Amino acid sequence: MRRPESPLRSAPLPGSSSGKAATMNRLGKKANETLIEMALSADGEECNGPETISTAGSEIPSSSEGLNSTETTLLIPEHQVIDKRHQSKDSIFFRDGVRRIDFVLSYVDDLNKEWEKKLERRKEFESNLQKAGLELETEDKKESEDGKIFFVKIHAPWEVLITYAEVLNIKVPIRENDIPPMVENPLDCVLFPLRLPEKVMHPEPDYFTAPFSKDKQELYLINDESTFFSPSMRNRIVNYILTRCPYGTEEGKKKFGIKRLLNNGTYTAAYPLHDCQYWKKASDPNCDSERYTLYMEWARFLRFYKEQPLVLIRKYYGEKIGIYFAWLGFYTEMLFLAAVVGLICFLYGLFTMDENMSSKEICDPTIGGEIIMCPLCDRDCEYWRLNTTCESSQYSHLFDNVATLFFAIFMGIWVTLFLEFWKRRQARLKYEWDLVDFEEEQQQLQLRPEYEAKCTQKKKNPVTQEMEPYLPLTSQAVRFCISGATVLFWVSLIIASMIAVIVYRLAVYAAFASLMENTQTLQPISGLLTPQLATSVTASCLNFVIIMILNFFYERIAIWITDMEIPRTHMEYENRLTMKMFLFQFVNYYSSCFYVAFFKGKFVGYPGAYTYMFNRWRNEECDPAGCLIELTTQLTIVMAGKQIWGNIQEAIVPWICNWWGRRKARNNPENLYSRWEQDHDLQTFGALGLFYEYLEMVIQFGFITLFVASFPLAPLLALMNNILEIRVDSWKLTTQYRRPVAAKAHSIGVWQEILNGMAILSVVTNAFIVAFTSDMIPRLVYYYAYSENEDSPMSGYINNSLSVFLISDFPERNEPKENPENFVICRYRDYRYPPDHERKYLHTMQFWHILAAKLAFIIIMEHVVFIVKFFVAWMIPDVPADVKAKIKREKYLTQKILHEYELEKLKERLCQGDKRATEKEFIATEGRMELSRAM
């Protein structure tokens, strides 16, 4: 099903009879004339300046055509001045006002040693573009803002469009949709404030569609050739030609593709045009001003509560970008439920904080004030009283309470609901956006130009039975070994950096303890800012800085090693790069959280027999209130820091770059600052633009699922960030970036599998966090098995959870330098026998009971959550029933229409015979064959 453009254009068309005649009269000159000679001798008429540098060529490209734009410019006499004020440059059409600009190439004619080589490349490339049927028009550098840049405007005529629409299997309308619309939702009246106007949400009517075929043009609803293919389809077709057009032979190898020409500096940019300025509509009535509509209704932050115009986004930017914003919007909607439940769990901890018996005992001067704790570092640290951690123990209860268990189980089910309902949403979009039969776009499955250029050996494809290039197995093995070793090295570098941060934590703890003990100005906040917390906060900030630095370098390394592997198709390239980047980011962002959650405080030993890292630094202990509060701190700093830094990179940096690039043109009138120059000064939304957007959101998804048991407010932070993220992404895409080349996608690709894997892993990590990081299981074991007070079962828990150590048993390495109050014993967090027991300092039976309870809890929780997850996934079908019915109905009608058409054509051929193809059809077909031979 498709929603094509409904308005009809009244202007003459290049493909229509009147438009074709006008074009032929204007361009149909002698084949051996140059463009300048054509312009000067055009029926004795005087040409205006701009027309003299057109390289559009004639209807039938001849051998003398393909004159390079630079050469054409050099033929313009010095005294001939082009009046830029004669015509407004804020236009998306050629100078004739009819032919639409589908793509723009720019270059700088710098007279260096490579000048002649670049000139020859451009000449050959543009000549081959014309042979492929494209029409070119060049803007001289004298007309550019800085007087240095040439612009080559490209137009795809009707014959080229229909030729490559068939190659790319583009679906077009064949009949109006007769399926009744969905029954109105009774909640529509409630959701009305969130809705956008109908003309924005559904700017076009619904049609049944079928793949385009040149031989069946009468079958399709072609009201207007100039608007039948949307601008996004047109730039996609032109980009397909540009990426496969040859430009010569160098070093014995045939070179082709605009990407190589951009890399070697022959061209400086290649991009399709935005249809207007984002802050006002275009003055041309033939322009839809969709960019303006997107900005006003979607890209402004004040519209954050409104739904997204996904149909218009898809129409303007293509399905690949549309599916990203559909997924991001759906993810944000689902986060609302998780954020509400997480906020309720947090409020439960807040309201019950005063009732927490553990905090009461720690803060009680007669209990916590009388408990002397063993030093937290060797020699330099002093004995300390337990009630100094009063405030931190109270805050720990915010996240370490019964609601934590409920929320961990809830999030395990929420993840399943999110993924299953997204499959249904995705299935509906696939139908509405004509992607039902689209497994992977042909262009994605076709060989990458880089693969064809670097692979000189050929073999027969078993499917197509055609010879195609291939990479020998030995070469693949060597490349994969180098790639794997590089990835392993960088992952090892992350682990080494994490160990360095751990060493920092161990090394500075004593310094913080001494500083806070001896600095009077810190005494008022010593209860809140403990040495443990100060160490954790500074280490988290240091870890975040290291994460950002490693990310900066690894992104470039990952692209380099993926290029080195020479993936066969675009899809393979994206998948390989995705897996490398995600593996690195996973280790980079989550390693510190895994350390705090599962390793810190677990292998400490006990006083007199501490364990040491590298036999030098004593392993750090958890706070007496538990390690969960430290995990919360780590998670908050890394997650919030990443989101803030990401928004700065996405919004502020492009804005500053564009402001700097446009600073000279700000005071110039609109008619001197052309549409192609305005877009040239914008930032480039590269082929990996969406990749980084997905990566950012998937890393965030990991934070709110893998460690959510330690921080119920994580979904709320993610929700607030995503509301901002949608508007930031839409704003930068609409205002700060050049228009991306449209591309198709029927799903979020390999990210779906990554999300599924993280959903399964999250159940395991949260079960371990509840069991081993929080104090819930020890408290429950004490409550049911060891409590001796029936009136207050949790009283005495703190004393029960602390073991006794005889200070005289300290070895010289561990004993504090000072003991001014002559303490005899100190306490430490563990379950060990006291010094007067026959099993001195060995684990008590309670320790083994708690360990068994933790393992049993993990097994039970995992099985319960997994059973519920799989049951929910089984209950929810991936494709809604009404969508299945619509797909079947559309397939049936399409087959019926095609069958009737074939019968009708057969009758006509029997009566009249076949018709000859037009000259332009011949040119376009010949160009397609030429490109195929070149590839």
C-alpha positions, -999 to +999 in steps of 0.1 A: +000+000+000+013+034-009+003+071-004+016+088-036+015+125-043-021+135-050-017+171-063-014+175-101+012+198-117+002+221-144+037+231-156+050+215-188+069+184-182+100+170-199+082+138-205+049+154-217+042+164-253+045+201-247+074+199-223+092+175-246+088+198-276+100+228-256+130+208-244+138+196-279+135+231-294+158+244-267+184+216-267+181+198-300+212+214-318+238+199-340+256+170-325+291+184-332+285+218-315+299+226-280+275+239-254+289+274-257+285+274-295+250+261-291+242+289-267+256+316-289+239+304-321+205+295-307+184+307-336+202+341-335+187+348-301+207+362-273+212+338-244+213+350-208+243+343-188+233+313-168+222+293-198+257+295-214+272+272-188+245+245-189+258+210-196+224+195-199+231+182-233+206+173-260+179+147-259+202+122-275+237+123-261+263+121-289+300+113-289+309+150-286+287+155-256+298+150-220+319+181-220+333+186-186+318+214-165+351+229-158+360+230-194+327+245-202+333+273-176+367+280-191+351+287-224+331+316-210+347+349-219+362+370-191+340+400-200+308+380-198+293+388-164+265+367-151+238+387-133+230+367-102+201+390-093+183+381-126+168+350-110+163+338-074+186+310-067+164+295-039+150+270-063+151+232-067+147+234-105+171+239-134+171+274-150+142+264-172+120+261-141+108+227-153+135+201-147+138+192-110+173+191-094+176+155-081+212+156-070+241+181-067+278+175-071+303+202-060+340+206-065+368+232-061+391+238-090+424+240-071+454+243-094+477+217-076+496+188-090+464+167-090+444+192-110+447+177-144+440+142-131+408+154-113+398+173-144+401+142-165+381+122-140+353+147-138+352+149-176+349+112-180+325+108-151+301+135-162+302+122-198+293+087-186+264+102-165+250+118-196+254+085-215+234+069-188+206+094-196+210+120-168+210+157-176+235+181-161+237+218-155+267+236-140+270+267-119+302+286-124+324+293-094+318+330-100+282+325-089+291+308-057+292+326-025+330+322-020+339+323-057+356+290-055+330+262-057+315+247-089+281+230-086+269+204-110+231+199-109+217+166-120+182+159-133+168+124-141+144+125-169+113+103-171+129+076-192+158+072-167+134+071-138+112+044-152+142+023-163+158+022-129+125+021-110+122-013-126+158-022-116+152-012-080+118-029-079+100+003-068+063-001-060+039+024-075+001+028-073-023+008-095-057+013-079-073+031-050-075+012-018-110-002-012-103-017+022-124+001+049-103+021+074-098+009+110-126+014+135-121+045+154-104+041+188-128+051+216-098+068+233-093+091+203-112+119+219-089+116+250-058+115+228-069+143+205-045+169+220-016+146+211-027+143+175-014+162+145-036+175+117-048+149+093-032+166+063+002+162+081-003+126+093-018+114+060-009+138+033-018+114+005-046+089-003-041+051+000-034+030-031-027-006-039+007-009-054+028-032-076+064-032-087+070-009-116+076-022-151+084-001-182+063-024-204+031-019-183+030+019-178-007+020-187-014-001-157-002+025-132-020+057-120+004+081-137-014+115-135+017+136-138+052+123-148+070+150-128+054+141-095+047+104-100+081+095-084+086+113-052+118+133-046+131+106-023+126+080-050+143+102-075+174+109-055+176+072-046+176+063-083+202+090-092+224+078-062+222+043-076+236+055-109+262+077-093+276+049-072+280+027-103+291+051-130+327+046-142+352+074-146+382+058-161+410+033-156+439+038-132+467+014-125+452-011-147+419-012-128+386+002-139+374+029-114+339+038-107+315+053-082+310+088-066+323+075-033+358+071-047+356+105-064+347+121-030+375+102-012+402+113-037+390+149-038+377+150-073+344+162-059+339+177-025+302+168-019+273+149-034+238+153-020+201+157-029+185+191-021+161+200+006+129+213-010+128+246+008+142+266+038+131+250+070+117+283+085+095+293+056+077+278+027+091+279-008+079+307-031+077+282-060+041+268-061+055+235-076+073+229-043+056+210-015+076+226+012+077+193+032+108+203+050+090+234+064+060+212+075+084+187+092+101+216+111+069+232+122+050+200+132+078+177+142+113+192+148+104+219+173+108+210+210+074+227+219+058+198+199+073+172+222+039+159+233+026+154+197+028+122+177+053+119+149+042+124+112+058+090+102+042+090+068+057+124+059+090+114+074+091+083+053+081+102+022+107+129+027+137+109+041+129+073+030+119+041+048+152+036+066+151+068+085+113+065+089+116+031+106+142+045+130+119+072+142+090+048+144+111+025+166+124+054+188+088+067+192+074+033+201+103+027+226+096+060+242+059+052+245+067+019+262+092+036+285+063+056+300+049+025+317+083+014+330+090+049+342+057+051+362+063+017+379+099+026+386+088+059+401+063+041+423+090+017+436+113+047+443+085+065+462+079+033+482+115+033+493+113+070+501+082+067+522+094+037+541+129+050+547+121+060+583+107+025+590+139+007+578+152-011+609+187-015+595+191+022+591+176+029+625+202+006+641+231+021+622+220+056+631+213+048+667+241+061+690+236+032+714+239+006+686+257+019+655+276+045+677+290+017+698+301-006+670+337+000+661+345-010+625+379-023+613+400+001+592+392+002+554+428+004+544+462-007+558+482+014+582+469+049+573+432+043+580+417+045+615+390+027+633+356+042+628+322+040+642+293+025+622+269+054+627+292+076+606+275+059+576+240+068+588+230+090+559+243+067+532+225+037+548+192+057+546+197+066+510+206+030+502+171+019+513+157+040+485+169+014+461+175-017+482+140-027+494+113-052+487+101-031+457+134-038+440+125-075+436+091-066+422+106-041+397+133-065+385+106-091+377+084-065+361+112-052+339+119-088+327+082-090+315+082-054+302+111-061+279+092-090+263+061-069+259+082-041+243+098-065+218+066-084+209+045-053+205+072-037+184+071-067+160+034-060+156+040-023+150+067-031+125+045-056+106+018-028+103+044-004+090+057-030+065+022-032+050+015+005+050+050+013+035+050-014+008+076-035+024+057-068+027+076-086+000+108-068+008+133-091+025+164-071+018+165-043-008+180-053-041+205-025-038+215-039-004+219-074-017+239-063-047+277-063-045+293-033-030+313-013-055+343-015-032+340-053-032+339-054-070+368-030-073+391-049-049+382-085-058+399-092-092+391-130-093+358-142-106+336-173-102+302-183-113+273-175-090+253-207-084+220-188-083+224-164-112+249-185-132+268-153-139+305-146-134+310-123-104+341-112-083+349-131-051+374-130-023+395-161-020+391-181+013+427-176+023+425-139+019+392-139+039+409-159+067+439-136+070+416-105+070+393-120+097+423-130+119+437-094+117+402-080+124+396-104+153+430-097+168+424-059+166+390-062+183+405-084+210+433-059+215+408-031+220+386-051+243+417-060+263+426-023+264+391-016+280+397-042+306+431-028+313+416+007+317+390-007+341+417-023+362+435+010+362+404+027+376+401-001+402+437+006+412+428+043+414+400+034+437+423+014+459+451+039+459+431+071+467+407+057+493+433+062+521+439+097+508+402+105+510+399+090+544+428+110+558+416+142+541+381+139+555+394+130+589+418+160+592+399+187+572+375+207+594+356+222+565+345+188+554+332+177+588+296+190+583+292+168+553+313+139+565+282+119+572+269+122+537+302+123+517+320+093+531+354+082+518+337+053+501+312+076+483+339+101+474+361+074+459+331+059+440+320+093+425+355+103+414+362+069+400+330+069+381+338+103+366+373+092+356+358+060+341+334+080+321+362+102+306+381+071+297+350+056+280+346+087+259+383+087+249+383+050+239+351+055+220+366+083+199+395+061+188+377+028+184+350+042+161+376+049+135+394+016+141+361-003+137+354+013+104+390+007+092+390-030+100+355-035+085+367-019+053+397-041+054+375-072+056+359-061+022+323-073+030+304-085+000+271-065+003+260-034+021+240-055+045+271-075+054+291-043+059+265-028+083+260-061+103+298-066+107+304-030+118+274-032+141+286-063+159+321-048+163+309-015+176+283-031+199+308-056+214+332-028+221+306-004+235+291-032+256+324-039+273+333-002+274+301+011+291+291-019+312+324-032+325+326-008+354+290-016+363+296-053+362+326-048+385+307-029+411+277-053+409+294-087+409+331-083+420+335-054+444+334-065+480+331-102+471+368-112+473+380-091+502+391-117+527+390-107+564+411-086+588+445-102+591+441-122+558+430-096+533+433-103+495+455-080+475+455-070+438+490-075+424+501-082+460+501-045+467+466-029+468+440-043+492+407-051+475+381-026+484+351-034+505+314-024+502+297+001+524+282-014+555+248-007+539+258-027+508+272-022+474+239-014+457+241+023+464+276+024+448+262+006+417+234+032+416+260+060+417+281+044+390+250+038+368+237+073+372+270+090+364+277+069+333+241+069+320+234+105+326+268+116+314+265+097+282+231+112+275+242+148+282+274+144+261+254+127+233+229+156+231+258+181+230+275+162+202+242+158+182+228+193+186+254+219+196+284+208+176+265+207+142+249+240+150+283+256+157+298+241+125+270+253+104+270+288+119+307+290+112+303+279+077+274+303+070+288+333+087+296+351+054+263+344+039+241+355+067+238+391+055+233+383+019+198+383+003+181+351-005+185+354-043+223+355-039+225+324-017+213+295-038+195+264-026+224+242-035+249+265-016+227+266+015+226+228+016+263+226+008+271+246+039+251+221+061+267+190+078+267+156+061+244+129+074+267+100+064+259+064+056+266+056+093+244+084+107+216+061+117+240+035+130+252+059+157+216+068+166+207+031+170+239+024+190+231+052+214+196+040+221+206+003+224+233+012+249+207+031+269+184+001+266+211-019+283+213+005+312+176+003+319+174-035+316+207-050+327+211-031+360+176-017+365+172-036+399+198-012+413+181+020+400+143+020+394+146+056+382+166+046+352+135+042+329+124+077+340+157+092+330+156+074+297+121+086+291+130+122+296+161+118+275+142+101+247+115+129+246+144+153+241+162+128+217+133+126+193+132+164+189+170+168+188+173+141+161+144+156+141+157+191+145+193+184+135+181+162+105+157+189+093+178+220+100+215+211+104+221+183+079+220+179+042+191+158+030+202+121+032+198+098+003+166+078+007+171+042+014+147+013+021+146-009+053+118-032+064+131-035+100+157-022+125+179-050+112+205-067+134+196-044+163+165-065+168+186-096+176+209-075+198+178-063+218+166-099+221+199-110+235+201-081+260+165-089+271+175-125+280+208-114+296+189-088+317+169-115+335+202-131+346+220-099+356+190-086+377+186-119+394+223-118+404+221-081+415+191-089+438+209-120+451+245-109+455+246-071+454+216-061+474+210-071+511+176-086+504+184-123+507+205-119+539+177-099+554+151-125+544+172-154+558+177-135+591+140-127+592+128-163+588+157-183+603+178-163+628+156-136+643+149-139+680+125-110+685+090-118+674+077-083+680+104-068+657+119-095+636+145-073+619+160-059+651+195-071+657+202-077+620+231-053+618+249-069+648+242-103+633+257-093+599+290-081+614+317-105+625+342-098+654+380-095+650+405-093+678+428-063+671+458-081+686+455-106+657+464-078+632+497-085+613+520-055+612+511-049+575+475-043+583+475-028+618+467+009+620+494+033+631+473+047+659+447+033+683+441+063+706+411+048+723+427+014+729+400-006+711+402-044+717+379-057+690+366-043+657+338-055+634+337-063+597+311-072+572+310-110+569+296-142+585+326-157+604+332-172+638+346-150+665+382-152+677+373-173+708+356-200+687+374-232+679+368-225+642+382-191+645+375-167+615+360-195+594+326-191+577+296-198+599+267-220+589+246-188+584+270-179+555+262-212+537+225-208+544+226-174+528+246-186+498+222-215+492+192-191+495+209-167+469+215-196+444+179-209+449+165-174+444+185-170+411+172-203+398+136-196+408+135-160+396+151-168+362+127-197+356+096-178+366+105-148+345+116-169+315+084-189+316+063-158+317+084-142+289+080-171+266+043-175+274+037-138+266+057-140+234+037-171+224+004-154+232+011-122+211+012-129+173+039-110+154+015-098+127-020-084+137-050-102+122-063-072+103-028-066+087-028-103+075-062-098+059-051-066+042-020-082+028-040-111+014-066-087-001-039-065-017-021-095-032-053-109-046-063-076-062-028-070-076-027-104-092-062-099-106-053-065-121-021-077-136-038-107-151-065-086-167-039-062-180-019-090-196-050-103-213-058-068-226-023-063-239-023-096-256-054-087-275-039-054-286-007-070-298-027-095-318-045-067-335-018-040-338+016-055-332+044-041-310+053-004-308+088+009-312+105+023-282+112+061-280+147+075-283+150+083-246+139+048-236+167+035-259+192+059-243+182+049-208+182+012-215+216+015-233+229+034-203+217+007-179+234-019-200+266+002-201+266+004-163+261-033-160+290-040-183+312-016-163+303-033-130 
